[in-house]
Amino acid sequence: MDSAHGSGQAASSWLPYASGEDGEADGRYTVRSVAKAMRLMQLVAGGPPAGQSLSDLARALGASKSTTLALARTLTAHGLLRDARPGPRYTLGTALIRLGDIARGQLPLGDLCRPLLAELADRTKMTSRVAIYDEGYPVFIERVDGPGSVRFHTPLGQREIPYASGAGKAILATMSEAEVRAMCQQTGLHARTARTITDVDSLLDNLAVVRGHGYAVDDEEIAEGIFCVGAAFFGHDGSCAGAVSVTGIKGDLPDWRVNELGRMVRRYADQVSLTLGGVSYASASRPSGRRPNGGRALS
């Protein structure tokens, strides 16, 4: 998993098992008509907000209008598509909202991320963690200790300092300047070590570097001798959903190794984004990409 396999097209990311030009998965138990219906939904999801016409969908699907109409009407009858008038022009249906809420409840993020965290911990020999976004704070929900003898006291389920931790700064970097200033006013910028950033303008400068790199570094800012590297991940709506991080002993760690770790954590965070139906950091950073938290581009 050295690299993320992301795409800037949000429409394709929520149908991970599709393959082939018709979006039909391989396997003896595949139902071709169902696969074609899923491909139709994928096309609608990738279309304009006003919907797509039957002719456009039939052409993109490579099917006759009658076949496309039958598929569209069946999906509409079950609320998975909506027939917008005048038209018909098809958009995604409201039943997907309910199914999305149910799916999130049935797929706990910690369980989904644990295999990635285990691999990341094994590769870095450090403690890996995943945090969810909670009103600007990182709340860690899963942890995998590295294979070494050092263990860090990293309790789960509680808010942690956003302005001094790797995960916290990665999350703050997805927010606007006004949001960051408001957050700092709420939390205060209290020194935990001599290296803690305690000035909001200096923090904003640091966050600009974070956006450029795609990852944040806690360089002994919470505890002396301890460093952390974190990278944000994004949900299906393009908003920041949390961050992945690794924690280790600083020692004589050279800058090139910190940068190497940062790029690795960034790639694993992208994997979490794709698992959630989101896009990679590179896609979210482009002006044409979906904006984290509904705001500006990251770059």
C-alpha positions, 0 to 999 in steps of 0.5 A: 500500500505504498500509494493511494489508488485515488481518483478525482472523480467522486462518482467512481469511488463509491462503487469500488467493486465495479470493473470493465466498461460496463461496470460489471464485476467479474465472477460466476455469481454476477447478475449482469442486469444489477451490475448495469443498474449500478453502472447507471447510478454511477453515471448519474452520480457523476453527472450535473446536479440538474440530472442527466437525460435518458438519451445521455445515459443510454449513450454513456451506458452503451444500451438502448433507450428502452433498456436504460428506461427500464433500469431507470424506472426500476431504480426510481420506484425504489427511491434510488434515482429521482425523475426530475421534471421537465425531462425526464432528467435523472438524479440520485434518489433520497433513499440513498441518504437513508442507506448512507446513514445505515451504512455508516452505522454498520461500518465502524471507522475504527474497525475499517482502519485497523488493518491499515493502522497495523500495516502502518505500525509495522512499516514505521515501527511506531504507534499508529492511530486514527482520529475522527473530526469533532468540531475541530478537535481530533478524537482518537478511536483506534490505535495499533502499537508499534512492534518495539518496546516503547509504548505511549500512553495514548487514551482513546475516545477523548478530545486532544489538543488540536494546535500542537498534535500532528493529527490536530494540525492536519485537521486545522489545515483543512479549516479556514483562517477564521475557523482556526482563529476561532478555534484558538480563541476557544482552546487558548494556545498554552505551551506544553513544551518549549516548542509549542506554537503559542502565537496564532499567526505563527500557527497559521504560517505552520498550517500553510506549510502543512497544506503544501506538504499534505501532512503535519508534524508535531515536533516535540510540541506536546511532550519533549522527545516525542514527535508525531506525523499526521495527515487528514482524510476526507469523507464522501462529501469532501469534508475533513473526517479525521486524521491518521498519525504515527507517534515515535521517539524523536532522537536524532531523526533526520529531516529526510526521515520525517518527510518520508514518514509524512508522505507514507502517512499521507498515503495511508490517510488517502486509503482511509478517504477512499474507504469512506468514498472520499477523494485523495488529498491531491484531488481535494487540493486541486481547485476543481476538487471538492473542498474540505469542510465546504470551504476553500481549496487546500492549496 
